[in-house]
């Protein structure tokens, strides 16, 4: 939708009032430790995996929590009985099978209408034999699918030399940690004993008697709706070879490889205080411990820590995609507040935010981290908190940015050595192409994506450079450089002089290279082109681009072209799947990103920016919040995820920056 809204008596005072109301509401959501946390749900495979783990481990779920889970599953079920890959997508067999099983494990009878509708969808789309690989694997653990119907997940791959092109250490760390635990469970052929409910589910999930099914014939059976990345010929060849190996594997080598995997799993437990990198490997690691030693302290602690992923939201109890959003939300909330008069009106909130950010920087590298294929982590910030133990490039950049900006208000500064630790870490993360990935440097070529076994996701094999991560790192490095350049008593040392400057120039070249012909940048962690374009422009400005820069002009042109007639921007989550801008009704978060981009590029006095500000002002709720709208986050192209607090600080940030620019 392209439009050029006209100015019709916009009142700057109303903008200021909206900022004040929004700021008051945002501060009211701050928690006692200084952090903001929010709903980070959306993917529909997470909660069923948690329920399955509890059932396998004989861990009861309290009635109130169980009712909340049933409420969430009921709220997200489609009229045809299906569930989407995420809460807003169309029916997916993979998630429908898992949610069906969760319904039954949580106590619903087979003749409940919700269960019956889901079962009808499952049978109409190929039964559980056709669900994607993670679904089949979870069913195997529940004794609802046979292991010979799975593509082999060889533990022996971990015994290969680390230099081997197929060594698991080359995988993106989320996939590496998930398949680490899956390979261990596969190698054990772990499964719970069949019980009365298991036998009932075997009857319900398939169209013929369970014992008559030749599961090995269905290794490649997958419902068309579950396929985003088709199985490549290269993966088919690998699966054929690993299938041959599985038939003749040597038990002694299998046991040696399982011991190697268990050592890595225990390292992940120690490094993250049993939180693990994310919910999927948290579930699978927990089950590794349960099947290995059900009464052990590690098993008990694993189940207890899983609780930290649960979230009681407006629509029921779900499993979040991380143990919390604390550092990420707090860093952005603080930056948004600093665009306002919060220093005078909400000093205490800024002090608490500063304390949280400072207290959650990682202070030491992990012992023997190289042995476990980990990147150094000293000086970094995770997405959630220090205990999580996995620093990320953009979280480190935004944490450092927030700390430095809060310091400028007179709050206690981050010790200089800790600033330098963060900068050193950022520099070690930069890829050869000049960009930054997420948790580690890129460890393999993009060819490895040909071996993606998940079907429902893309970009899960290689941690490659992203515009968002790159722009965040450029912004932070430039801020550090400015901070120390202003210090006459301390000249720039080599780290923040020559090395940081070279990194900024390389990062700038990467951003310019990945700008699309239409002027946008594709976002990979938010929806989608409005998100990526905000980061692209922010990064180039940090690197020194002027308003007249051709890249900035093209970015502004792209945004103006897609502005809705009401002054806002709205982008469908399908933009991420289809990798092209797909318009939708105006959305407060997309509009905030677009307005931030335009103001940052020097466009504040264009009447179209005024129209965007008006949209944000007029859609604000009386309590200072903005309405709950469609999901604005995404990962791996297909799975939308909720960032509940985005609608609370990005509109404030955009309105405050706009108001300051037009004064």
C-alpha positions, 0 to 999 in steps of 0.5 A, spaced: 500 500 500 503 506 497 501 513 500 503 520 501 499 522 507 498 529 508 498 533 514 492 535 518 493 539 524 498 534 528 499 537 535 506 536 538 503 536 545 499 530 543 505 526 541 509 529 548 503 526 552 503 519 548 510 519 550 509 520 557 503 515 558 507 510 554 513 511 559 509 511 565 506 504 563 513 501 561 516 503 568 510 500 571 512 493 567 519 493 570 520 488 575 524 488 582 531 486 579 530 492 574 529 488 568 523 487 563 520 480 561 515 478 556 511 473 553 516 470 548 511 464 546 508 463 539 511 456 536 506 451 537 511 445 538 514 447 545 509 446 550 507 439 547 515 437 548 514 440 555 508 436 556 511 429 553 517 430 558 513 431 564 509 424 562 515 420 560 519 423 567 512 421 571 512 429 573 505 431 575 503 438 572 499 441 578 492 442 576 492 450 575 498 450 570 495 444 567 488 448 566 492 454 563 496 449 558 489 447 556 487 454 555 492 456 551 492 450 546 484 451 546 485 458 544 490 457 538 487 451 535 484 452 528 476 451 527 478 445 522 482 442 529 489 443 526 495 447 529 500 452 526 507 451 526 506 458 530 500 461 533 498 465 527 500 460 522 495 455 518 495 448 520 501 444 520 501 436 521 507 436 525 504 441 531 497 438 530 500 431 532 504 434 538 498 438 540 493 432 540 498 428 544 499 434 549 491 434 549 491 427 551 497 427 556 493 433 559 487 429 561 482 430 555 478 424 553 478 422 546 471 424 544 472 431 547 471 436 541 478 439 541 481 432 540 476 429 535 477 435 531 485 435 531 484 427 530 480 428 524 485 433 521 491 428 522 487 423 519 486 427 513 493 429 512 497 422 512 496 421 520 502 421 524 506 417 519 507 424 515 509 429 520 516 432 520 522 429 523 522 433 530 515 430 531 516 423 529 522 423 534 518 426 540 513 420 538 518 415 539 520 417 546 513 416 548 513 409 544 508 412 539 513 411 533 518 406 532 526 408 531 527 404 525 522 410 522 527 415 523 533 417 519 539 415 523 542 421 528 549 417 529 552 419 535 559 417 532 559 423 528 562 426 534 568 422 534 570 425 527 576 429 527 573 437 528 576 438 522 572 434 518 566 438 514 561 434 517 563 434 524 557 437 528 561 443 531 560 446 525 553 447 526 549 453 528 549 452 536 542 451 537 542 446 532 548 443 535 545 442 542 539 440 539 542 434 535 547 433 540 541 430 545 537 427 540 543 423 537 544 421 545 537 419 545 537 416 538 543 412 540 540 409 546 533 408 543 530 411 549 523 410 550 518 410 555 514 403 557 508 403 553 502 404 558 494 404 557 494 411 554 500 409 549 496 404 547 490 408 546 494 413 542 497 408 538 490 407 535 488 414 535 494 417 531 494 412 525 489 409 520 491 402 521 493 397 527 500 400 530 503 393 529 502 392 522 505 399 520 512 398 517 515 404 520 522 404 516 518 405 509 516 412 512 522 415 514 521 420 508 514 421 508 512 428 510 506 432 509 506 437 504 504 442 509 510 441 513 515 442 508 518 449 507 525 446 506 525 440 501 529 434 503 535 435 498 538 430 494 545 431 498 541 429 504 538 423 501 544 420 500 547 422 507 541 418 510 542 412 505 549 412 507 548 413 515 542 408 514 547 403 512 552 404 517 546 404 523 545 396 520 552 394 522 554 399 527 559 396 532 556 397 539 563 398 543 564 404 538 556 406 539 558 406 547 564 410 546 560 415 542 555 416 547 560 417 553 562 423 548 556 426 547 554 425 555 560 429 557 558 435 552 551 435 555 554 435 562 558 441 560 552 444 557 548 443 564 554 446 568 555 452 563 548 454 563 546 452 570 541 447 567 538 452 563 541 450 556 541 454 550 533 454 549 527 450 550 528 444 545 535 442 548 532 443 555 527 438 554 531 433 550 537 434 555 532 433 561 530 426 558 537 424 557 538 425 564 532 421 566 533 415 561 540 415 564 539 415 571 531 417 573 533 418 580 539 423 579 540 430 582 541 432 575 534 429 573 531 433 578 534 439 577 533 438 569 526 438 571 526 444 576 529 448 571 524 447 565 519 450 569 523 457 568 521 456 560 513 456 562 509 463 561 502 465 564 500 469 558 493 472 557 491 466 553 494 461 557 500 457 559 505 456 554 513 455 553 517 461 551 522 460 546 528 462 551 528 462 559 527 470 559 527 476 554 530 480 560 537 483 557 534 484 550 528 487 553 531 491 558 537 494 554 532 496 549 527 499 554 533 503 557 535 506 550 528 508 549 527 511 555 533 515 554 530 518 548 525 521 553 525 526 559 526 519 563 532 522 567 528 527 571 521 523 571 523 516 572 531 516 575 529 510 579 527 506 573 533 507 570 538 506 576 534 499 576 535 498 569 543 500 569 544 495 575 541 489 571 545 490 565 551 491 569 550 485 573 548 480 567 555 481 563 559 475 563 565 476 567 569 469 565 570 464 560 568 457 561 573 452 563 576 448 557 571 452 552 575 450 546 574 442 548 567 443 547 567 447 541 565 454 545 567 461 543 570 465 548 564 469 552 568 473 557 565 480 556 558 478 553 551 479 554 546 473 553 539 474 551 536 473 558 541 473 564 548 471 566 546 464 568 544 462 561 551 463 559 550 463 552 552 471 549 550 473 543 553 478 538 547 483 538 545 482 545 552 484 547 552 490 543 545 492 545 547 491 553 554 495 552 550 500 548 545 501 554 550 501 559 554 506 556 548 511 554 546 510 562 553 512 564 552 519 560 546 520 565 551 520 571 549 513 573 555 509 575 560 507 569 561 500 567 568 499 569 573 500 563 576 493 563 569 490 562 568 495 556 574 493 553 572 485 554 566 487 551 569 490 545 574 484 544 569 479 544 565 483 539 571 483 534 573 476 535 566 475 533 566 478 526 566 474 520 570 474 514 565 477 510 565 483 515 558 481 518 556 478 525 552 472 526 549 470 532 553 466 537 559 464 534 563 466 528 561 462 521 564 455 522 562 452 515 559 454 508 552 455 506 552 449 502 551 445 509 544 448 509 543 442 504 543 437 509 537 441 513 533 435 516 528 439 519 524 441 513 519 446 517 525 451 518 530 454 514 537 457 516 538 452 521 545 449 519 550 455 519 551 461 523 552 466 518 552 474 518 545 478 519 544 485 518 541 486 524 547 483 528 552 487 524 548 493 525 547 492 532 555 491 533 557 497 529 552 502 533 556 499 539 563 499 537 562 506 534 559 509 541 565 506 544 570 509 540 566 516 541 566 515 548 574 514 549 575 519 543 572 524 548 577 522 554 583 527 553 587 523 559 587 517 555 588 516 548 585 511 544 589 504 544 590 500 539 583 496 540 579 502 540 583 505 535 585 501 529 582 495 530 575 497 531 575 502 526 577 497 521 571 492 524 567 498 523 569 499 515 568 492 514 561 491 517 559 497 513 561 494 507 557 488 509 551 492 510 551 496 503 552 489 500 546 486 503 542 492 502 536 489 497 535 493 490 528 496 493 532 499 498 530 494 504 534 490 508 531 483 510 530 481 517 531 474 520 529 475 527 523 480 526 518 481 521 521 483 517 523 488 512 521 494 516 525 491 522 531 489 517 531 496 514 531 500 521 537 496 523 541 497 516 540 505 517 542 505 524 548 501 522 550 505 516 549 512 520 553 509 526 559 508 521 558 515 519 553 515 513 550 522 512 543 523 510 544 524 503 547 517 502 544 513 497 543 507 501 539 511 506 535 515 500 533 508 497 531 505 504 527 511 505 524 510 498 522 503 500 519 505 506 515 511 503 512 506 498 509 501 503 506 506 508 499 505 509 494 511 508 493 511 515 500 513 516 502 506 519 506 500 516 503 493 517 507 487 515 505 480 515 509 475 518 508 471 511 514 476 509 519 472 512 516 465 509 516 468 502 522 473 503 518 479 500 514 485 503 507 483 504 503 488 507 497 488 512 493 492 517 498 498 520 502 495 526 504 499 532 511 496 532 512 496 524 510 503 524 515 505 530 521 501 526 519 505 520 519 512 523 525 510 527 528 509 521 526 515 517 527 520 523 534 517 523 535 518 516 534 525 517 526 525 514 523 527 520 520 534 517 517 530 511 509 530 513 509 522 512 513 522 518 508 526 522 502 521 519 506 516 522 507 519 529 499 521 528 498 513 527 502 511 534 499 517 538 491 515 536 492 508 537 495 508 544 491 505 549 488 510 555 493 506 560 499 508 555 500 501 552 499 499 545 494 494 542 496 487 542 497 485 535 500 480 530 507 477 532 512 481 530 518 476 531 521 470 527 526 465 527 529 461 521 524 464 516 518 460 518 516 460 526 513 467 528 514 469 536 512 474 540 516 480 543 510 482 548 514 488 550 516 491 543 509 494 543 511 498 549 518 501 548 519 502 540 513 506 539 515 511 545 522 511 542 520 513 535 515 518 538 520 521 542 526 521 537 521 524 532 519 530 537 526 532 538 527 532 531 522 537 529 522 541 535 
